[in-house]
Amino acid sequence: MQRFVIIRYLLLLLLGMLLPMTLSAQKEVRKNVRKGNKEYQLQKYADASELYGKALQENPASKEATFNLGNTLYRQKDWASSVEQYQHFLTLEQENPAVASEAWHNVGNSMLQQKDLQKSMEAYKMALRLNPEDDEARYNLAVVQKMLQDQEQEQQDQEQQQDQEQEQQQDPQGDSPQNPQDQEKRPEQQEGPEQMSRDNARQLLQAIEQDERDTQEKVQRMKAQEREERAQENRRRNKNW
């Protein structure tokens, strides 16, 4: 009985020693996160990344530090690393679907920057599954789907044009001899389809270029909106966290 009391006393003593250390570590994490947020607002993303990294050294499970580090890496155009941070955040955030949706949304943005349209589309879909009210994710998803459709259509047009060129190269000749008038007409018959092929290719190129311009304008609008949304989000997060 006495031995049990001694062990219990030692456990309480150890707990009393660890508790101040834990509180001190949490305080240091919060301090570095706040400093990182200030540097982020000043667009000093490298400094912000360093501070968020220090916070994560103290507490690798810090949701805010993980998410914000992903944002700073995105701003530094290190999109692959930003995806890693967002995915790590998603393993930590199991309670708030709306916040997890934001992480998936940012994964979609990072994948789009890397021109991985398929993965970008899937990420936006995940964001909408978790938060169907995210109109920005819905818009981004529509943009990516349009880009994928344009790619598929362009590939089909290229294959069709290659098939036409192969058919023109083969150009089967008649078996029986032709009179001089027919021989004079043959070059004209060859010119017709060839000229039409050039016209079609020119129209196709113009249509593709117009689609690309439209898509680029949409992406630029998306980026501008994303910057404004993220700025508002950071201000909101700084108040809540």
Sequence and secondary structure as in RCSB ss.txt:
>XXXX:A:sequence
MQRFVIIRYLLLLLLGMLLPMTLSAQKEVRKNVRKGNKEYQLQKYADASELYGKALQENPASKEATFNLGNTLYR
QKDWASSVEQYQHFLTLEQENPAVASEAWHNVGNSMLQQKDLQKSMEAYKMALRLNPEDDEARYNLAVVQKMLQD
QEQEQQDQEQQQDQEQEQQQDPQGDSPQNPQDQEKRPEQQEGPEQMSRDNARQLLQAIEQDERDTQEKVQRMKAQ
EREERAQENRRRNKNW
>XXXX:A:secstr
 HHHHHHHHHHHHHHHHHHHHHHHHHHHHHHHHHHHHHHHHTT HHHHHHHHHHHHHH TT HHHHHHHHHHHHH
TT HHHHHHHHHHHHHH  S HHHHHHHHHHHHHHHHHTT HHHHHHHHHHHHHH TT HHHHHHHHHHHHHHHH
HHHHHHHHHHHHHHHHHHHH    SS   HHHHHHHHHHHHHHHHHHHHHHHHHHHHHHHHHHHHHHHHHHHHHH
HHHHHHHHHHHHHHH 
